[in-house]
Amino acid sequence: MKVALVHDYIKEYGGAERVLEALHELFPDAPVFTSVYCPQFLGPHKKRFASWDIRTSWLQHIPLKEKLISPLRLLAPSVFKHMDFADFDVVIVSATGAYQSNMIQKGTATHICYCHTPPRYLYGYATARNWKKNPLVRMFGEIANHFLRNTDFQASQNVDYFIANSNEVARRIKKFYRKDATIMYPPVDTPHTTTIIKKQAFFLTGGRLAQAKHIDLAITACTTLHVPLKVFGKGFAGYGEELKRLAGPTVEFLGEISDAEKWQYMKTAQAFIFPSEDEDFGILPVEAMASGTPVIAYHSGGVIETVIEKKTGLFFHSLSASSLIDAIQKFEKMPIVWSKGCQKQAAQFSKKRFQEKIRSFISSHGTMVM
């Protein structure tokens, strides 16, 4: 069986790219089709993709393409529509919700979409850039989005089987695409050792430093409380500089870090703070729990499916620094030993379980014998 993988674009390394990596482990000979590939922006994760057969579109030859990821979504439907998969038996699209990557010409191939979310910018969910703040941009953006929503719906009808990364995303698929989806939580890497390490006096947050993640709330809350906070990850669209201007002396920016460094920080942090809005799933909170570290999260999106209140973490219910401050203060007063419960909860999201479910899904739908 000839398998092909499709991914919107490869420029950052986050949860969606971890899914792509897990799929590539299952199908190591499968080429990966994408719009643009910018390895120079992958930092310590660049080597993960070095040996892959990555096939890009003509957008790869556009100057400054790495700065045009957002505007290029206007061209993305046409780009993917001209990708021909007639020679393949199975095409697995890892759809991050950035582009309409389901527009592919699948031919007779079985088209499976692992959907991280329908495009957030098309359906009113928080995005990395606040593009609506400029009235002129907002006017043209809304006009463009009207046509892109129609294109996105057409692309969704091209899919034979949807797999959603959470119940939250399955509901979005049903609402916007009028299709059912099988739910398979994404794979979460776990530390090489599950030994519990003594906690240190700091909180941790980070990931993709984009506006929808609301890292500013964690910084403001910890600055106000005068408690140490470590922030890892790369700033997105100037947001990183905004965060540094907000930060007080107790906040430390780590930049992009390796997986080994991330696990060390996660295992020793008091808690991982996750203020993200309308999160599709949220891999980082599960990674924190796998490290034996509880999560303080905004009660929104997929994280509601992974964090258990007062067993593996706490929720705050208003997207404000004051609400997060209350949650941190409540957390510090709770005499709970979190580690074992956190690790037990995280175990159900392992990469091994994800890959087994993907194998079973493909086998049960008659596309190949695994």
N, C-alpha and C positions, 0 to 999 in steps of 0.2 A: 504494500500500500504506500502510495506517495502522499505525504503530509506536508502542508505548507502552513506557516504561522504568519499572522499579520498583526502589526502594532501601529498605532497612530503615528508616533514619532519617537525617536530615542535621543533624548538630550539630558534628562535627569534620571536619577535612580531613586525610585520610591516603591510603594506597594504594588503598583501596576507592573513595574519592571521585574519585581520579584516573582509575580505570577508568570510573566513571560519566560523568566529564567527556569522556573519549575516545569513549564510546558516544554521548553527546549531540552531539559534533562530527559523527559519522557521520549522526545523525538529528536535526538541529537543530529540526525541527518537532514532535518527539515530546514529549508531556507526560511529566512525571516524577511518579509516584505514590509517596508515602512516608507513614509513620505520623505523624512530626512533623518540622517544619523550624524550626531555631533559628539564624537567620543571625547573631544578636548574639554567638554563641560561635565564629564562624568566623575571627575576627581579620582578618589581612590577606587572607584568602581569600574573604571575604564577597562581593566584587564578581564572583567567578567565576559565581555563581548568580543574580545580580541580574535578568537578563533572561529566565530560564527560566520555562516554564509548570509550576510546581510545585503539585501537588494533594495536600493533606494529608487525613488522616482526622479523625474527631471527637476523637481524642486531642490534637489541636492546641489545643483549647479548655480543656484541663485546667490549672488553676493549678500552677505549679512543675513542669511537665512535664519541663523540662530536668534536674531533679534526680531524676526518677523513671524514667529510661531503663531501668534494670535491672529494677525491679518491673513495669514495663509489659509485659515479655515474656510475662507471664501472660495478658495481654489481646490480645497481638499476633496470635495465630492467628485469633481472631474478627474482628479489625480487617481483616486482609488477605482473609479469606474473604468479606467483604462488599464488596470492590472488584470491580466488574463490568467485564470487558473484552470484552464481546460485540461491541462496535463496532470492535474492532481485529483486524488480520490477524496481527500478530506482537507478542508481549510478551516483552521481555528483562528478566529479573529479575537484578539485581546483589545477590547474597545474601552479606552480610558474616558471617553466622553469629551475628547478634545475635537476630533474630526469625525466625519461620516465614513468610517473605514468599512462599513458593511455594504458600500456601493460596489464592491468587487464584481467582476464577471466570473461567476463560479462555475459556469458550464454544467457538467454533470456531477461535480464534486458535492459532497455533503458539507454544508456551511453551518458551522457551530460558532456561536458568539459567546465568549465569556465577557459579560458586561459589567464593568466597574460602576457605570452609571450612564444613563442617557446624558447628552451634553448639558452640563449645568447652566451654561450661559443662555441656553435656549428656553429653559423652563423655570427660570426665576430662582435658582439656587445660588448661594454665595459662590463667588469666583475669586480667582487670584488677583484680578485687577478690578477696581471700581470704575468700570468704563462708563457708567451712567452719570457720573458727576459733571461731565461736560455736556451741556444741552445739545450742541451741534452733533457731537459724537453719538449721543444717545438717540437723536432723531434718526440718523443714518443707520445706526446699529439696530434699532427696532425694525426698520424696513428690511434690512438684510436678514435679520433673524426670522422674520415672517417667511421668507422664501427658504431659509435654511431649515426651519421646522418641517416644511413640506418635504424637503429633500431627505431629512432625517427619517421621517415616517416611511417614505418610499424605501429607503435603505433597510429599515427594520423588517420590511415585508420580504426582503431577499433572504432572510435568515431562516434556516430549517429548524434549528434548536437554539434557544436562549438558555444560558446558564447565568444566574445572578450571584453576585458575591455576598449578598445579604438579603434578608426579608425586606429591608428598606428599599433596596434596588429592585427587587422583584415587583414591589408595589408600583414603582415608577415605570417599569417596563409594561405592566398591565395598563396603567393609566395613559401613558403616552403612545404606546405601540399597539395596545389591545392584543397582547400576546402573553401566554403563560411562560414561566421560567422555572427551571430547576435551580434550587438554591445549593450552592457549594461555597462554603467559606474559603477565602484565599489561604495560601500556605504561609505559615509563620515560622521563621527560623527560630531555633532555640539555642541557648548557650551550650557550649561543649560540656559544661558541668552544671548540675542543678544544685550544687552545694550552696547553702545559704551563707552569705557573707555579712558581717556586721555592718549595719547601716551607718552612714555618716550624716552630718547635719547640713544637708542641702536637698533642694528639690530639683527636678530635671524636667525640661521640656525641649521640643525641637521637631525636626523633620524638614519638610519643605516650608521655608519661612515665607508664606504667602498670606494675603489678607484674610482669606476664608478660614485660616487656621487660628486667627485671633491670638497669636503669641503675645501681642501687646497687653492682653488682659493678665497673663501670667507674670509679665515683667512689672506691670503697674502694681499688681497685688503683692508680689514679693518685695518690691521696692518700698511700698507703703508699710509692710510688716517688718521690714529690715531683716528678712531671712534670706539665706543664700539660695541663688537659682543659677543653674548652669543651662545654657541654651546651645544646642548643636544644630547644624544645618546651614544651607546656603540661602541668602536672601534672594527674593524673587521680585523683579520689577521695582527696585528701589525700596522695598519694604524693609529690608535688612537695615538700611541706614536709619529709617524711621524708628526702628526698635532700639537701636543704639542710643538715639537721642532721648528716648524714654527712660532708659535704664539708670538705676542708681548704683552706688558702690558695691552692693551685694550681688549684682548680676554679672555673670561671666559668659562671654561668647566664645564658644569652642570652634566655630567654623565647621567645615565638613570633616567628619571623623571616620575612621575605619570601623568595620563591624566589631573587631576585638575591643576597640576603645568604647564603642557604644555599649557593649555588654557589660564592660567594667563599670561604666557610669550608671547603667540601669540597675545593676546588682547592688550598688552601694547607696543609691539615692533613697531618701525617705519615701518619696512618692513621685510618680510621673504625672505632670499636669497636662491635660489635653483639652483645650478650650475650643476645639474645632466645631464649626457650625455646619449642620446638615451633612455630616461625614457619611460617605458611602458605606464603608465598613470600619476602617481604622485599624491598621496593622500594628502601629506603634504601641497602643495600649495593651495589645495581646503580648507583644514582645516584652513589655515591662512586667506583665504578670508572669510570663515564662521565667523571668529573672527573679521572681519572688517579691516583686515590688508592686504595691497597690497603685491605683490610678484615681486621680481627682479629675473628673471629666464633666463637660457640659452635656446636659441631658438632651441629646439630639442625635438623630441618624442612627447609623449602624452600631455605634458604641453601646447603645442601650441593649443590644443583643449579646455583648461580650462581657461587660463589667457588671458584677452583681453587687448591689448596694449593701454596704456594711459587711461584705464578705471578701470582695476583691477590690473595693474602692468606694468612693463617694461621688455623688453627682451634685452639681450646682445647677439651678434651674432658670437663672436669668443671665443673659449674655452681657454681664457687667463685671467690672473689677470688684465692686462691693460684694456681689454674690459669691465670687470666687474667694474673696478674703474670708467670708463667713465659713466657707467649706474648709479652707486651710486651717482656720482656728478650731473648727470642730474636729478635724482630722487629728490635730496635735493633742487633743484632749482624750482621744479614744484609746483605751488600753487593749487594743486588739493585736494579736500576733497574726499577720497577714500572709506570710510567705507560703505556707503549705497550700492554703486555699487558692492563692493566686496561681501557683504552678499547676495544680489540679485542673483549674478552669482553662488554663492556656493549652493543656495537652490535647484537647479536642480539635485544635486548629493547626496541627502539625503538617509539615510538608508531605510526609509519608501518607497521611490520611487523604490529603488533597489529591495526590497523584493516584492513589488507589481508586478514588471516586471518579476521577477523569477516565481512567482505564475502563472502569465498570460502565460508565455512561456511554463511551464510544462502543464498547462491546455490545451492550444491551440494545443499542439503536441500529445494530446490524451493519455498521460501516467497516468494521475490521475485527479480526480475531486477535486479541492481545495475549 
